[in-house]
Amino acid sequence: MKMRRTWRIAGILCLMLCLMMVLMGGVVLRPGMNRMLLAGYWVVFVLLMMAALWIAMLDVRFTRLEYKIRERALFHEAFMTDEFRQALEDAKRQRSETGAKNGEA
C-alpha cells in the first residue's frame, strides 16, 4: 500500500511538472533561443509525460493483480470448505454410480 501511494505521488508530480513546463513555456522559451536548449526542454517534457504514463500503467496492473488475489481468496473462503468438498465428492460418486447403472442396462 505504501509503494502504491509512492507511485501515485510520483505520477502526480510528473504531471504537475509537465503542466508547469507547458504553462511556463511562453516565459522560458524565446524566439532565437538555442535549438539544443529548445530540444532539451521538450525532451524533458516528453520524458516526464512518459514517466507519468508508465506509472499509471504500473498502478493499473497492480490494481488488477490485487483484485485477482482478493477474488481468489474470496472463492476459496466461500467454496473450498470441508462441507463443500464432501458434497462435491458425494455428487461425483452418485454420478458415477448412476452412469454405471445406465451402462449395464
Buried (B, 14 or more C-beta within 10 A) or exposed (E): EEEEEEBEEBBEBBBEBBEEBEEEEEEEEEEEEEEEEEEEBEEEBEEBBEBBEBBBEBBEEEEEEEEEEEEEEEEEEEEEEEEEEEEEEEEEEEEEEEEEEEEEE
